[in-house]
């Protein structure tokens, strides 16, 4: 993650079913993800759609619709979570970096299934 996120990148996470939180930097984001998926014996991140809008010369924004396919071995349940990343990018010294990320859950299947819809 340190190859794509600046050290001070703020990642906003809104799972809708928990209070929103903000993390700073790739290490904190990586630790959050690791803790969230460690109990699954299968985890697959799937990009469903991506759009990037350039704002020359050195700015861009992006939208990534994604899903996570995961299996919880206890109690043997499959979940699919759908979400949206809204990113800001900046080119620094001819290299593109993620400078901010907003994640929001859209829906999920499994025992806690829910549909949250698109953010405003």
C-alpha positions in Angstrom: 0.0 0.0 0.0 3.0 2.3 0.6 3.5 2.2 -3.2 0.1 3.8 -4.0 -0.9 5.8 -0.9 0.9 8.8 0.4 2.0 8.6 4.1 -0.7 11.1 5.0 -3.5 9.9 2.8 -6.8 9.9 4.7 -9.1 6.9 4.2 -12.7 7.4 5.2 -14.6 4.2 5.8 -18.4 4.1 6.1 -19.8 0.6 6.4 -23.2 2.2 7.2 -23.8 -0.5 9.9 -21.0 0.9 12.1 -20.0 4.5 12.8 -17.8 6.1 10.1 -14.1 6.2 10.8 -11.0 7.8 9.3 -7.6 6.3 9.1 -4.3 8.1 8.1 -1.7 6.4 5.9 -1.2 3.1 4.2 -0.1 1.3 7.4 -3.2 2.1 9.3 -5.4 1.2 6.3 -3.5 -2.1 5.8 -4.0 -3.0 9.5 -7.7 -2.2 9.3 -8.1 -4.5 6.2 -6.0 -7.3 7.7 -8.1 -7.3 10.8 -11.4 -7.2 8.9 -10.5 -10.2 6.7 -8.4 -12.4 8.9 -11.1 -14.8 10.0 -12.2 -15.7 6.4 -10.7 -18.7 4.7 -11.5 -17.3 1.3 -11.4 -13.7 0.4 -11.6 -12.3 -3.1 -11.7 -8.6 -4.0 -13.4 -8.0 -7.4 -13.4 -4.7 -9.3 -16.8 -4.3 -11.0 -16.3 -0.9 -12.7 -13.8 1.9 -12.7 -13.9 5.4 -14.0 -11.0 8.0 -13.7 -11.5 11.6 -14.6 -8.3 13.6 -15.3 -7.9 17.2 -14.2 -4.7 18.2 -16.0 -2.0 18.5 -15.4 -1.5 16.6 -12.1 -4.9 15.9 -10.5 -7.5 13.2 -11.0 -10.5 11.6 -9.4 -11.8 8.0 -9.6 -14.7 5.8 -8.8 -14.4 2.1 -8.2 -17.5 -0.1 -7.7 -16.3 -3.4 -6.1 -17.4 -6.5 -4.3 -15.7 -8.8 -1.8 -16.5 -12.5 -2.0 -15.7 -14.2 1.3 -16.3 -17.4 3.2 -16.5 -17.5 7.0 -15.5 -21.1 8.0 -17.4 -20.8 11.2 -20.4 -21.0 10.7 -19.7 -22.0 7.1 -21.4 -19.0 5.5 -20.6 -17.1 2.2 -20.9 -13.3 2.2 -20.7 -10.9 -0.7 -20.2 -7.2 0.2 -20.6 -4.4 -2.4 -19.0 -1.0 -2.0 -17.8 2.2 -3.7 -14.4 3.8 -3.5 -14.2 7.5 -4.4 -10.6 8.5 -4.7 -8.5 11.6 -5.4 -5.2 11.2 -7.1 -2.2 13.4 -7.6 0.9 13.1 -9.7 4.0 13.9 -7.8 7.4 13.7 -9.7 5.8 11.8 -12.6 4.1 9.2 -10.3 0.4 8.9 -9.4 -0.6 8.6 -5.8 -3.9 8.1 -3.9 -4.2 11.3 -1.8 -7.7 10.6 -0.4 -10.2 7.7 -0.4 -13.8 7.5 0.7 -15.3 4.0 1.0 -19.0 3.4 1.5 -20.8 0.0 1.7 -23.7 -0.3 -0.8 -25.1 -3.8 0.1 -24.2 -7.2 1.5 -25.5 -10.7 1.3 -25.3 -13.4 4.0 -26.8 -13.5 7.5 -26.7 -9.7 7.9 -27.9 -8.9 4.4 -28.8 -5.3 3.7 -29.1 -2.8 0.9 -27.8 0.7 1.7 -28.0 2.3 -1.7 -25.8 4.9 -3.3 -24.4 7.8 -1.2 -25.7 11.3 -1.8 
